[in-house]
Amino acid sequence: MTLWMEGLSKEADAGNVTIFVSGVPHYPESVEVEKGQTNVRLRPLICPGSHPVTAVHRGATSNPVMVEVVGPPPLIKGLESLAPV
């Protein structure tokens, strides 16, 4: 998932920005402050449907934005045999 955000500090990076999708924390793969772009790989816990997304950086939390997730979540490595057929 790619997010474009305003208000990130110059020090914002993948180590100090957290994205919450339906309350589940996600840690960005990359944060490009100049563009305001943050790239996040959704965790397998996130199923298709509407989800509130918030960003947390330096103690500040963004307003929630609803996103629509489509497609099946990725399999959890090592648990492929438990996938429904």
C-alpha positions as CSV (number, residue, x, y, z in Angstrom):
1,M,0.0,0.0,0.0
2,T,1.3,3.4,-0.8
3,L,0.3,6.4,1.3
4,W,1.0,10.1,0.6
5,M,1.1,12.2,3.8
6,E,1.7,15.8,4.8
7,G,3.5,16.9,7.9
8,L,6.2,14.3,8.3
9,S,9.4,15.7,9.9
10,K,12.7,15.7,7.9
11,E,13.8,12.8,10.2
12,A,10.8,10.6,9.2
13,D,12.0,7.1,8.1
14,A,10.9,3.5,8.3
15,G,12.1,3.3,11.9
16,N,9.9,6.0,13.3
17,V,6.7,5.9,11.3
18,T,4.0,3.4,12.1
19,I,0.9,2.8,10.0
20,F,-2.1,1.2,11.7
21,V,-4.6,-0.7,9.5
22,S,-7.7,-1.6,11.5
23,G,-5.5,-1.2,14.6
24,V,-2.9,-3.6,13.3
25,P,0.6,-2.0,13.3
26,H,2.5,-2.0,10.1
27,Y,6.1,-0.8,9.7
28,P,7.0,0.9,6.4
29,E,9.4,-0.5,3.9
30,S,10.3,3.0,2.9
31,V,9.5,6.6,3.7
32,E,10.3,9.4,1.2
33,V,9.8,12.6,3.1
34,E,10.4,14.9,0.1
35,K,7.4,13.2,-1.7
36,G,5.4,12.5,1.4
37,Q,5.3,8.9,0.2
38,T,5.2,5.9,2.5
39,N,5.2,2.3,1.2
40,V,3.8,-0.5,3.4
41,R,3.4,-4.2,2.8
42,L,0.1,-5.3,4.3
43,R,0.3,-8.0,6.9
44,P,-1.5,-11.3,6.2
45,L,-4.0,-10.4,9.0
46,I,-5.6,-7.8,6.8
47,C,-8.5,-9.3,4.8
48,P,-10.4,-7.7,1.9
49,G,-12.8,-5.0,2.9
50,S,-12.9,-1.5,4.3
51,H,-10.2,-0.6,6.9
52,P,-9.4,2.6,8.8
53,V,-5.8,3.7,8.3
54,T,-3.8,6.0,10.6
55,A,-0.2,7.1,10.7
56,V,1.8,7.7,13.9
57,H,5.0,9.8,13.8
58,R,6.8,11.6,16.7
59,G,3.8,11.1,19.0
60,A,1.2,12.6,16.6
61,T,-1.5,10.4,15.1
62,S,-3.2,11.3,11.8
63,N,-7.0,11.3,11.3
64,P,-8.2,8.0,10.1
65,V,-8.8,7.4,6.4
66,M,-10.9,4.5,5.1
67,V,-9.3,2.3,2.5
68,E,-10.7,-0.6,0.5
69,V,-8.5,-3.7,0.4
70,V,-9.1,-6.1,-2.5
71,G,-7.7,-9.5,-3.2
72,P,-6.8,-12.3,-0.9
73,P,-4.1,-11.7,1.8
74,P,-0.8,-13.4,1.3
75,L,-0.3,-16.8,2.9
76,I,1.7,-16.9,6.2
77,K,5.1,-18.4,5.5
78,G,5.2,-21.9,6.9
79,L,1.4,-22.2,7.1
80,E,0.7,-22.7,3.4
81,S,-0.9,-26.2,4.1
82,L,-3.6,-24.5,6.2
83,A,-4.8,-22.4,3.3
84,P,-8.4,-23.0,2.3
85,V,-8.8,-24.9,-0.9
